[in-house]
Amino acid sequence: MYKLRGHHLLCLLGYRGMGYSKEYVENMTLVHQTLRENPEKWVLLVKGPDHLCEKFPHTGEYHCQNDIIYKRDAVILRKLGLRIGQMLRWKDIEFHIQRDMVPADIQSVCDSCSWRSYGVCEEGVQEMLEGKGLREVQ
């Protein structure tokens, strides 16, 4: 089981092998590949730092406990009709994304995210809507 916070549900859709450090990328790749290959994997939705935050580098600002990030988590969970403490399979999270999102939603729910400008999260939402699941990371 993975513990994931709200905004990381969408980060996984846009993940293309980039990240804050080598250790962060390795961890994100492992989580991403596991969920991609096993959509039955259980996910516990948490408030605050999660499985991915564990590998955030100790250099620079640790944004994982920033109020803006907590607000982003809450907005995304609300948009998806999910709540903190809920445990569900990754495939059920994909269902919520397919039911409740369109690519353009990234512009509002992730408005202050530094990764948003890459456009990969919109692509990830679109691929979910097409039933493709998580993209294979090269």
FIKOLZA-1660 file (N, C-alpha, C; in steps of 0.1 Angstrom, whole numbers, plus 5000, padded with zeros to 4 digits):
% residues 138
   i   px   py   pz ch aa at
   1 5008 4988 5000  A  M  N
   1 5000 5000 5000  A  M CA
   1 5009 5012 5000  A  M  C
   2 5005 5022 4992  A  Y  N
   2 5012 5035 4992  A  Y CA
   2 5003 5046 4999  A  Y  C
   3 5010 5055 5006  A  K  N
   3 5003 5066 5012  A  K CA
   3 5006 5078 5002  A  K  C
   4 4995 5084 4997  A  L  N
   4 4996 5095 4987  A  L CA
   4 4988 5106 4991  A  L  C
   5 4993 5118 4989  A  R  N
   5 4985 5131 4992  A  R CA
   5 4978 5135 4979  A  R  C
   6 4968 5143 4980  A  G  N
   6 4960 5147 4969  A  G CA
   6 4967 5151 4956  A  G  C
   7 4976 5160 4956  A  H  N
   7 4982 5165 4944  A  H CA
   7 4991 5155 4937  A  H  C
   8 4996 5145 4945  A  H  N
   8 5005 5135 4939  A  H CA
   8 4997 5125 4930  A  H  C
   9 4984 5125 4932  A  L  N
   9 4975 5116 4923  A  L CA
   9 4976 5122 4909  A  L  C
  10 4977 5135 4908  A  L  N
  10 4978 5141 4894  A  L CA
  10 4993 5141 4890  A  L  C
  11 5002 5143 4899  A  C  N
  11 5016 5143 4895  A  C CA
  11 5020 5130 4888  A  C  C
  12 5014 5119 4893  A  L  N
  12 5017 5106 4888  A  L CA
  12 5013 5105 4873  A  L  C
  13 5002 5112 4870  A  L  N
  13 4997 5112 4856  A  L CA
  13 5007 5119 4847  A  L  C
  14 5013 5129 4851  A  G  N
  14 5022 5137 4843  A  G CA
  14 5037 5133 4844  A  G  C
  15 5039 5123 4853  A  Y  N
  15 5053 5119 4855  A  Y CA
  15 5060 5114 4842  A  Y  C
  16 5072 5119 4839  A  R  N
  16 5079 5116 4827  A  R CA
  16 5094 5113 4831  A  R  C
  17 5097 5110 4843  A  G  N
  17 5110 5107 4847  A  G CA
  17 5119 5118 4852  A  G  C
  18 5112 5130 4854  A  M  N
  18 5119 5142 4859  A  M CA
  18 5116 5143 4874  A  M  C
  19 5125 5150 4881  A  G  N
  19 5122 5152 4895  A  G CA
  19 5132 5161 4902  A  G  C
  20 5132 5162 4915  A  Y  N
  20 5140 5171 4922  A  Y CA
  20 5154 5166 4925  A  Y  C
  21 5156 5153 4925  A  S  N
  21 5169 5147 4927  A  S CA
  21 5169 5133 4922  A  S  C
  22 5181 5127 4921  A  K  N
  22 5182 5113 4916  A  K CA
  22 5174 5103 4925  A  K  C
  23 5175 5105 4938  A  E  N
  23 5168 5097 4948  A  E CA
  23 5152 5099 4946  A  E  C
  24 5148 5111 4944  A  Y  N
  24 5134 5114 4943  A  Y CA
  24 5129 5107 4930  A  Y  C
  25 5136 5109 4919  A  V  N
  25 5132 5103 4906  A  V CA
  25 5131 5087 4908  A  V  C
  26 5141 5081 4914  A  E  N
  26 5141 5067 4916  A  E CA
  26 5128 5062 4923  A  E  C
  27 5125 5069 4934  A  N  N
  27 5113 5066 4942  A  N CA
  27 5100 5068 4934  A  N  C
  28 5100 5080 4927  A  M  N
  28 5088 5083 4920  A  M CA
  28 5086 5073 4909  A  M  C
  29 5097 5069 4902  A  T  N
  29 5096 5059 4892  A  T CA
  29 5091 5045 4897  A  T  C
  30 5096 5041 4909  A  L  N
  30 5091 5029 4915  A  L CA
  30 5076 5029 4918  A  L  C
  31 5072 5040 4924  A  V  N
  31 5057 5041 4927  A  V CA
  31 5049 5041 4914  A  V  C
  32 5053 5049 4905  A  H  N
  32 5046 5051 4892  A  H CA
  32 5045 5037 4885  A  H  C
  33 5057 5030 4884  A  Q  N
  33 5057 5017 4876  A  Q CA
  33 5049 5007 4884  A  Q  C
  34 5049 5007 4897  A  T  N
  34 5041 4998 4905  A  T CA
  34 5026 5000 4902  A  T  C
  35 5022 5012 4903  A  L  N
  35 5008 5015 4901  A  L CA
  35 5004 5012 4886  A  L  C
  36 5013 5015 4877  A  R  N
  36 5010 5013 4863  A  R CA
  36 5008 4998 4860  A  R  C
  37 5017 4990 4866  A  E  N
  37 5017 4975 4864  A  E CA
  37 5007 4968 4873  A  E  C
  38 5003 4974 4884  A  N  N
  38 4994 4968 4893  A  N CA
  38 4983 4978 4898  A  N  C
  39 4973 4981 4889  A  P  N
  39 4963 4990 4893  A  P CA
  39 4954 4986 4905  A  P  C
  40 4956 4973 4909  A  E  N
  40 4949 4968 4921  A  E CA
  40 4956 4973 4934  A  E  C
  41 4967 4979 4933  A  K  N
  41 4975 4983 4944  A  K CA
  41 4967 4993 4953  A  K  C
  42 4967 4991 4966  A  W  N
  42 4960 5000 4975  A  W CA
  42 4967 5013 4978  A  W  C
  43 4959 5023 4979  A  V  N
  43 4964 5037 4981  A  V CA
  43 4956 5043 4993  A  V  C
  44 4963 5048 5003  A  L  N
  44 4957 5055 5014  A  L CA
  44 4959 5070 5012  A  L  C
  45 4949 5077 5011  A  L  N
  45 4950 5092 5009  A  L CA
  45 4953 5098 5023  A  L  C
  46 4964 5106 5023  A  V  N
  46 4968 5112 5035  A  V CA
  46 4969 5127 5035  A  V  C
  47 4969 5133 5046  A  K  N
  47 4971 5147 5047  A  K CA
  47 4986 5150 5050  A  K  C
  48 4992 5157 5042  A  G  N
  48 5006 5161 5044  A  G CA
  48 5016 5151 5037  A  G  C
  49 5028 5151 5041  A  P  N
  49 5039 5143 5035  A  P CA
  49 5035 5129 5033  A  P  C
  50 5038 5123 5022  A  D  N
  50 5035 5110 5018  A  D CA
  50 5047 5102 5014  A  D  C
  51 5044 5091 5007  A  H  N
  51 5055 5082 5002  A  H CA
  51 5065 5089 4993  A  H  C
  52 5060 5098 4985  A  L  N
  52 5068 5105 4976  A  L CA
  52 5076 5116 4982  A  L  C
  53 5070 5123 4992  A  C  N
  53 5077 5133 5000  A  C CA
  53 5089 5128 5007  A  C  C
  54 5088 5115 5011  A  E  N
  54 5099 5109 5019  A  E CA
  54 5113 5111 5012  A  E  C
  55 5113 5112 4999  A  K  N
  55 5126 5113 4991  A  K CA
  55 5128 5127 4986  A  K  C
  56 5120 5137 4990  A  F  N
  56 5123 5150 4986  A  F CA
  56 5136 5155 4991  A  F  C
  57 5145 5161 4983  A  P  N
  57 5158 5164 4988  A  P CA
  57 5159 5174 4999  A  P  C
  58 5169 5173 5008  A  H  N
  58 5170 5181 5019  A  H CA
  58 5177 5194 5016  A  H  C
  59 5179 5197 5003  A  T  N
  59 5185 5210 4999  A  T CA
  59 5174 5219 4995  A  T  C
  60 5175 5231 4998  A  G  N
  60 5165 5241 4994  A  G CA
  60 5152 5240 5003  A  G  C
  61 5141 5246 4998  A  E  N
  61 5129 5247 5006  A  E CA
  61 5121 5234 5006  A  E  C
  62 5118 5229 5017  A  Y  N
  62 5110 5216 5018  A  Y CA
  62 5095 5220 5017  A  Y  C
  63 5090 5220 5004  A  H  N
  63 5077 5225 5002  A  H CA
  63 5066 5216 5006  A  H  C
  64 5069 5204 5010  A  C  N
  64 5059 5194 5013  A  C CA
  64 5050 5197 5025  A  C  C
  65 5054 5207 5033  A  Q  N
  65 5045 5211 5044  A  Q CA
  65 5041 5226 5042  A  Q  C
  66 5042 5231 5030  A  N  N
  66 5038 5245 5027  A  N CA
  66 5023 5246 5026  A  N  C
  67 5017 5256 5031  A  D  N
  67 5003 5258 5031  A  D CA
  67 4997 5257 5017  A  D  C
  68 5004 5263 5007  A  I  N
  68 4999 5262 4993  A  I CA
  68 4998 5248 4989  A  I  C
  69 5007 5239 4993  A  I  N
  69 5006 5225 4989  A  I CA
  69 4994 5218 4996  A  I  C
  70 4992 5221 5008  A  Y  N
  70 4980 5215 5015  A  Y CA
  70 4967 5220 5009  A  Y  C
  71 4967 5232 5004  A  K  N
  71 4955 5237 4998  A  K CA
  71 4953 5230 4984  A  K  C
  72 4964 5228 4977  A  R  N
  72 4963 5221 4964  A  R CA
  72 4958 5207 4966  A  R  C
  73 4963 5200 4976  A  D  N
  73 4958 5187 4980  A  D CA
  73 4943 5187 4982  A  D  C
  74 4938 5196 4990  A  A  N
  74 4924 5197 4993  A  A CA
  74 4915 5200 4981  A  A  C
  75 4920 5209 4972  A  V  N
  75 4912 5212 4960  A  V CA
  75 4911 5200 4951  A  V  C
  76 4922 5193 4950  A  I  N
  76 4922 5181 4941  A  I CA
  76 4914 5170 4946  A  I  C
  77 4915 5167 4959  A  L  N
  77 4906 5157 4965  A  L CA
  77 4892 5160 4964  A  L  C
  78 4888 5173 4966  A  R  N
  78 4874 5177 4965  A  R CA
  78 4870 5176 4950  A  R  C
  79 4878 5179 4941  A  K  N
  79 4875 5178 4927  A  K CA
  79 4872 5164 4923  A  K  C
  80 4880 5155 4929  A  L  N
  80 4878 5140 4926  A  L CA
  80 4868 5133 4934  A  L  C
  81 4862 5140 4944  A  G  N
  81 4852 5134 4953  A  G CA
  81 4858 5124 4962  A  G  C
  82 4871 5127 4966  A  L  N
  82 4878 5118 4975  A  L CA
  82 4881 5126 4988  A  L  C
  83 4885 5118 4999  A  R  N
  83 4888 5124 5012  A  R CA
  83 4900 5118 5018  A  R  C
  84 4906 5126 5027  A  I  N
  84 4918 5121 5035  A  I CA
  84 4913 5109 5043  A  I  C
  85 4921 5099 5044  A  G  N
  85 4918 5087 5052  A  G CA
  85 4911 5076 5044  A  G  C
  86 4907 5079 5032  A  Q  N
  86 4901 5069 5023  A  Q CA
  86 4912 5060 5018  A  Q  C
  87 4909 5047 5017  A  M  N
  87 4918 5037 5011  A  M CA
  87 4910 5031 4999  A  M  C
  88 4917 5032 4987  A  L  N
  88 4911 5026 4975  A  L CA
  88 4922 5021 4966  A  L  C
  89 4918 5013 4957  A  R  N
  89 4928 5008 4947  A  R CA
  89 4931 5019 4937  A  R  C
  90 4943 5018 4931  A  W  N
  90 4947 5028 4921  A  W CA
  90 4937 5029 4910  A  W  C
  91 4932 5018 4905  A  K  N
  91 4923 5018 4894  A  K CA
  91 4910 5025 4898  A  K  C
  92 4906 5026 4911  A  D  N
  92 4895 5034 4915  A  D CA
  92 4898 5049 4915  A  D  C
  93 4910 5052 4918  A  I  N
  93 4915 5066 4916  A  I CA
  93 4914 5070 4901  A  I  C
  94 4919 5061 4893  A  E  N
  94 4918 5064 4878  A  E CA
  94 4903 5066 4874  A  E  C
  95 4894 5059 4880  A  F  N
  95 4880 5060 4877  A  F CA
  95 4875 5074 4881  A  F  C
  96 4879 5079 4893  A  H  N
  96 4875 5092 4897  A  H CA
  96 4881 5103 4888  A  H  C
  97 4893 5101 4883  A  I  N
  97 4899 5111 4874  A  I CA
  97 4892 5111 4861  A  I  C
  98 4888 5099 4856  A  Q  N
  98 4881 5098 4843  A  Q CA
  98 4867 5105 4845  A  Q  C
  99 4861 5103 4856  A  R  N
  99 4847 5108 4858  A  R CA
  99 4847 5123 4861  A  R  C
 100 4857 5128 4868  A  D  N
 100 4856 5142 4874  A  D CA
 100 4866 5152 4868  A  D  C
 101 4874 5148 4858  A  M  N
 101 4884 5158 4853  A  M CA
 101 4884 5159 4838  A  M  C
 102 4889 5170 4834  A  V  N
 102 4893 5172 4820  A  V CA
 102 4907 5178 4820  A  V  C
 103 4914 5177 4809  A  P  N
 103 4928 5182 4809  A  P CA
 103 4929 5197 4814  A  P  C
 104 4920 5205 4810  A  A  N
 104 4920 5220 4813  A  A CA
 104 4919 5222 4828  A  A  C
 105 4914 5212 4836  A  D  N
 105 4913 5214 4850  A  D CA
 105 4927 5216 4857  A  D  C
 106 4937 5211 4850  A  I  N
 106 4951 5212 4856  A  I CA
 106 4954 5227 4858  A  I  C
 107 4950 5235 4849  A  Q  N
 107 4953 5250 4849  A  Q CA
 107 4947 5256 4862  A  Q  C
 108 4936 5251 4867  A  S  N
 108 4931 5257 4879  A  S CA
 108 4935 5250 4892  A  S  C
 109 4934 5237 4892  A  V  N
 109 4937 5229 4904  A  V CA
 109 4952 5229 4907  A  V  C
 110 4960 5231 4898  A  C  N
 110 4975 5231 4899  A  C CA
 110 4981 5245 4895  A  C  C
 111 4973 5255 4897  A  D  N
 111 4977 5268 4892  A  D CA
 111 4991 5273 4897  A  D  C
 112 4995 5270 4909  A  S  N
 112 5008 5275 4914  A  S CA
 112 5019 5264 4913  A  S  C
 113 5017 5253 4906  A  C  N
 113 5027 5243 4905  A  C CA
 113 5038 5247 4894  A  C  C
 114 5050 5245 4898  A  S  N
 114 5062 5248 4889  A  S CA
 114 5063 5239 4878  A  S  C
 115 5057 5227 4879  A  W  N
 115 5058 5217 4868  A  W CA
 115 5047 5218 4858  A  W  C
 116 5037 5226 4861  A  R  N
 116 5025 5228 4852  A  R CA
 116 5029 5233 4838  A  R  C
 117 5039 5241 4837  A  S  N
 117 5043 5247 4824  A  S CA
 117 5047 5236 4814  A  S  C
 118 5051 5224 4818  A  Y  N
 118 5056 5214 4809  A  Y CA
 118 5044 5208 4801  A  Y  C
 119 5032 5209 4806  A  G  N
 119 5020 5204 4799  A  G CA
 119 5018 5189 4800  A  G  C
 120 5027 5182 4807  A  V  N
 120 5026 5167 4808  A  V CA
 120 5014 5163 4816  A  V  C
 121 5010 5171 4826  A  C  N
 121 4998 5166 4834  A  C CA
 121 4985 5166 4826  A  C  C
 122 4984 5177 4818  A  E  N
 122 4972 5177 4809  A  E CA
 122 4972 5164 4800  A  E  C
 123 4984 5161 4795  A  E  N
 123 4985 5149 4786  A  E CA
 123 4981 5137 4794  A  E  C
 124 4986 5136 4807  A  G  N
 124 4982 5125 4815  A  G CA
 124 4968 5123 4818  A  G  C
 125 4961 5135 4821  A  V  N
 125 4946 5134 4823  A  V CA
 125 4939 5129 4810  A  V  C
 126 4944 5135 4798  A  Q  N
 126 4938 5131 4785  A  Q CA
 126 4940 5116 4783  A  Q  C
 127 4952 5110 4787  A  E  N
 127 4954 5096 4785  A  E CA
 127 4945 5088 4794  A  E  C
 128 4943 5093 4806  A  M  N
 128 4933 5086 4815  A  M CA
 128 4919 5086 4809  A  M  C
 129 4915 5097 4803  A  L  N
 129 4902 5098 4797  A  L CA
 129 4901 5088 4786  A  L  C
 130 4912 5086 4779  A  E  N
 130 4912 5076 4768  A  E CA
 130 4913 5062 4773  A  E  C
 131 4914 5060 4786  A  G  N
 131 4916 5046 4791  A  G CA
 131 4929 5040 4790  A  G  C
 132 4939 5049 4788  A  K  N
 132 4953 5044 4786  A  K CA
 132 4961 5041 4799  A  K  C
 133 4956 5046 4810  A  G  N
 133 4963 5045 4823  A  G CA
 133 4976 5053 4823  A  G  C
 134 4984 5050 4833  A  L  N
 134 4997 5057 4834  A  L CA
 134 5006 5054 4822  A  L  C
 135 5013 5064 4817  A  R  N
 135 5022 5062 4806  A  R CA
 135 5035 5055 4811  A  R  C
 136 5040 5047 4802  A  E  N
 136 5053 5040 4806  A  E CA
 136 5064 5051 4806  A  E  C
 137 5072 5051 4816  A  V  N
 137 5083 5060 4818  A  V CA
 137 5096 5054 4812  A  V  C
 138 5102 5061 4803  A  Q  N
 138 5114 5056 4796  A  Q CA
 138 5126 5058 4804  A  Q  C
% end
